[in-house]
Amino acid sequence: MDIIFLGGLQVETIIGIYDWERETKQTVVLDIEMAHDIKKAAATDDIEDTLDYKAVSEQVVAFVKASEFFLVERLAEEINQMIRTEFNVPWVKLTLNKKGAITGASDVGIIIERGEK
């Protein structure tokens, strides 16, 4: 199976359990890998025959900006499910990085994989 990916997608959102996190937007950084058979698109050279990563990006950004989850686990799960459902993607690997969430650590987050390759 082929993989289409988005790397380093940065979105400002409300995320976290502490009072200050409920009032101050933080940046989450997303890396998304999506299984998609590109053979038809490679043959036709037509955007209609592939997974439009711009459309995925726009929908993910809009969803994350509007969300206000407490846990990164819930946000990651919801993003993953949305991509699989809305774009008919059979497998998604999502890395959600909540940079600066832990003093002394440059990165902290979660990686989830859902579906079948």
C-alpha positions as CSV (number, residue, x, y, z in Angstrom):
1,M,0.0,0.0,0.0
2,D,1.2,3.5,-0.7
3,I,1.3,6.2,1.9
4,I,0.4,9.9,1.5
5,F,1.7,12.0,4.4
6,L,1.5,15.5,5.9
7,G,4.4,16.5,8.1
8,G,4.8,19.2,10.7
9,L,1.2,20.6,10.4
10,Q,1.0,23.2,13.2
11,V,-2.4,24.2,14.7
12,E,-3.3,26.4,17.6
13,T,-6.0,25.0,19.9
14,I,-7.3,24.7,23.4
15,I,-5.9,21.4,24.8
16,G,-5.1,20.4,28.4
17,I,-6.4,19.8,31.9
18,Y,-5.1,22.8,33.8
19,D,-7.0,26.1,34.2
20,W,-4.5,28.1,32.2
21,E,-4.6,25.5,29.3
22,R,-8.4,26.0,29.1
23,E,-7.8,29.8,28.5
24,T,-4.6,29.8,26.3
25,K,-4.3,28.3,22.9
26,Q,-1.3,26.0,22.5
27,T,0.4,24.7,19.3
28,V,0.1,21.1,18.4
29,V,2.2,19.6,15.6
30,L,0.7,16.8,13.6
31,D,2.4,14.2,11.4
32,I,-0.1,12.2,9.5
33,E,0.5,9.1,7.3
34,M,-2.5,7.8,5.3
35,A,-2.7,4.6,3.3
36,H,-3.9,5.2,-0.3
37,D,-3.4,3.3,-3.5
38,I,-2.0,5.9,-5.9
39,K,-1.8,3.6,-9.0
40,K,-4.9,5.2,-10.7
41,A,-3.7,8.7,-10.0
42,A,-0.3,7.9,-11.3
43,A,-1.9,6.6,-14.5
44,T,-4.4,9.4,-15.1
45,D,-2.5,12.4,-13.6
46,D,-5.9,13.5,-12.2
47,I,-6.4,15.0,-8.7
48,E,-9.8,13.3,-8.6
49,D,-8.1,9.9,-8.6
50,T,-6.0,10.4,-5.4
51,L,-6.3,11.5,-1.8
52,D,-6.3,15.3,-1.9
53,Y,-3.9,16.1,0.9
54,K,-4.8,19.8,0.8
55,A,-8.4,18.9,1.5
56,V,-7.3,16.6,4.3
57,S,-5.1,19.4,5.8
58,E,-7.8,22.0,5.6
59,Q,-10.4,19.8,7.3
60,V,-7.9,18.7,10.0
61,V,-6.9,22.3,10.7
62,A,-10.5,23.4,11.0
63,F,-11.4,20.5,13.2
64,V,-8.4,21.0,15.6
65,K,-8.9,24.8,15.8
66,A,-12.5,24.3,16.8
67,S,-11.8,21.6,19.3
68,E,-11.3,22.0,23.1
69,F,-10.4,18.5,24.4
70,F,-8.7,17.9,27.7
71,L,-6.5,15.1,26.6
72,V,-4.2,14.7,23.5
73,E,-5.3,11.1,23.4
74,R,-8.9,12.1,22.7
75,L,-7.8,14.7,20.1
76,A,-5.6,12.2,18.3
77,E,-8.4,9.6,18.2
78,E,-10.9,12.1,16.9
79,I,-8.6,13.4,14.2
80,N,-7.7,9.8,13.1
81,Q,-11.4,8.8,13.0
82,M,-12.4,11.9,11.0
83,I,-9.7,11.2,8.4
84,R,-10.7,7.6,8.0
85,T,-14.4,8.4,7.8
86,E,-14.5,11.6,5.8
87,F,-11.8,10.6,3.2
88,N,-12.3,6.9,3.1
89,V,-8.8,6.1,4.2
90,P,-8.3,2.5,5.4
91,W,-5.2,3.2,7.7
92,V,-3.9,6.3,9.4
93,K,-0.9,6.8,11.6
94,L,-1.0,10.1,13.5
95,T,1.7,11.7,15.6
96,L,0.5,14.5,17.8
97,N,3.2,16.6,19.4
98,K,2.3,19.0,22.2
99,K,5.6,20.9,22.1
100,G,6.8,22.4,25.4
101,A,4.2,20.6,27.5
102,I,6.9,19.2,29.8
103,T,9.7,21.4,31.2
104,G,13.0,20.2,29.9
105,A,11.5,18.1,27.0
106,S,11.3,19.5,23.5
107,D,8.6,17.1,22.4
108,V,5.8,15.2,24.1
109,G,2.8,13.6,22.6
110,I,1.2,10.5,21.3
111,I,1.4,8.2,18.2
112,I,-1.6,6.2,17.2
113,E,-2.3,3.8,14.2
114,R,-5.8,2.8,13.3
115,G,-7.2,0.6,10.5
116,E,-5.7,-1.8,8.1
117,K,-2.8,-1.1,5.6
